[in-house]
Amino acid sequence: MRFVQWHWSLSRLFGALWLVSQPTYRLKNGFS
């Protein structure tokens, strides 16, 4: 169970990082 909880929190962390990086990446390329 602990492994599942760790994996879930890790995927959530990467999801949040991806959401944050998307607008920044588009702004850098001028696609805003």
C-alpha positions in Angstrom: 0.0 0.0 0.0 2.8 2.4 0.8 4.3 1.9 -2.6 1.0 2.8 -4.3 0.7 5.9 -2.1 4.3 7.0 -3.0 3.7 6.4 -6.7 0.4 8.4 -6.6 2.1 11.3 -4.9 5.0 11.2 -7.4 2.7 11.2 -10.4 0.8 14.1 -8.9 4.1 16.0 -8.4 5.1 15.4 -12.0 1.6 16.4 -13.2 1.9 19.7 -11.3 5.4 20.3 -12.7 4.1 19.6 -16.2 1.2 22.1 -15.8 3.6 24.7 -14.5 6.1 24.2 -17.3 3.6 24.3 -20.1 2.9 28.1 -20.0 6.5 28.9 -19.4 7.6 26.8 -22.4 5.1 28.4 -24.6 6.1 31.9 -23.5 9.7 31.1 -24.2 8.8 30.1 -27.8 6.4 33.0 -28.2 3.3 30.9 -28.6 1.4 32.7 -25.8 
